[in-house]
Amino acid sequence: MVYYYPILKRIMEDSICFDITMVAEGIALIRTASEKAISVNDFQKICFECKDTKSKQYAIKLNEHIKHVGSVRD
């Protein structure tokens, strides 16, 4: 899939977006993300406000919940 990425103001593959999101969240090392992206002022804030990031974070939390509890209804 591809997403519009507001930090770089262009469309990019979700794997690149994922790397930058992981750096913004403090999960991955800075060197794993695009230097152009992390050099943008407030890149973390822009990343967290992105609708695609929010929907991916929701999907990750839902999957973790399902693995832990076994159902979406629980």
C-alpha positions in Angstrom: 0.0 0.0 0.0 1.0 3.6 -0.4 0.1 6.6 1.8 0.4 10.3 1.5 3.1 11.2 4.0 2.7 14.8 5.3 6.2 15.2 6.6 7.8 14.7 3.1 4.6 15.9 1.3 4.5 13.0 -1.1 3.1 9.5 -1.5 5.3 6.7 -0.3 5.2 3.0 0.5 3.9 1.9 3.8 7.2 0.3 4.8 8.9 3.7 4.7 6.1 5.3 6.6 6.3 2.4 9.2 10.1 3.0 9.7 9.5 6.7 10.3 6.6 6.1 12.6 8.7 3.7 14.7 11.4 6.3 15.1 8.8 9.0 16.0 7.4 6.6 18.7 10.9 6.0 20.0 10.8 2.3 19.2 13.4 2.2 16.5 16.8 3.8 16.1 17.0 7.1 14.3 19.2 5.6 11.6 16.4 3.3 10.4 14.3 6.3 9.1 14.8 8.7 6.2 17.2 11.5 7.2 15.0 13.9 5.2 12.0 13.0 7.3 13.6 13.2 10.7 15.2 16.5 9.9 11.8 18.2 9.5 10.9 20.3 12.5 8.2 18.6 14.6 8.3 15.4 12.5 7.0 13.5 15.5 4.0 15.7 16.0 3.2 15.7 12.2 3.6 11.9 12.3 1.2 11.4 15.2 -1.4 13.7 13.7 -1.4 11.8 10.4 -4.7 10.0 9.8 -2.8 7.0 8.3 -0.6 6.7 11.4 -3.7 6.8 13.7 -5.5 4.1 11.7 -2.3 1.9 11.7 -1.9 2.3 15.5 -5.6 1.4 16.0 -5.1 -1.7 13.9 -2.0 -2.7 15.9 -3.8 -2.3 19.2 -6.8 -4.3 17.9 -4.5 -7.1 16.8 -2.7 -7.1 20.2 -6.1 -7.2 22.0 -7.3 -10.1 19.9 -4.1 -12.1 20.5 -4.3 -11.4 24.2 -8.0 -12.0 24.8 -9.0 -14.0 21.8 -11.9 -11.9 20.6 -12.8 -8.3 19.6 -15.8 -8.5 21.8 -13.9 -9.1 25.1 
